[in-house]
Amino acid sequence: MNLEKRKEILLIILNKILENSNKPIINNITDFVMEREDLIKNDKLMESNYEIIFEHYLKDISHYRRASAKNYIVILLKNMCKQAGFKLSKKMIDKGVTVENKRCRIKVTTYIIV
């Protein structure tokens, strides 16, 4: 499989996810940053792109049990990044929120590609 084609497909998919989440598109794969809650909302978008994804990427063992895997989009993106020479990592970030008119901080999972 062509590594450059995989990178191109990955960038297209990432930009579709960002666009669907009303975030600015990127020109470089490693510029991708997204909170977990925003990412898992895009599972239908991934399903609609299976044909193009699996034309250029090998199906991982996890693909065959995707119905039982919660938030399969994370598993699929992690596998795509690995096959394209990248790594999908998660990072915990403090985020300020207001709950019942009180400010507090929570930790949110954010995905980045390195």
Secondary structure, 3 states (H helix, E strand, C coil): CCHHHHHHHHHHHHHHHHHHCCCCCCCCHHHCEEEHHHHHCCHHHHHCCHHHHHHHCCCCHHHHHCCCCCCHHHHHHHHHHHHCCCCEEEEEEEEEEEECCEEEEEEEEEEEEC
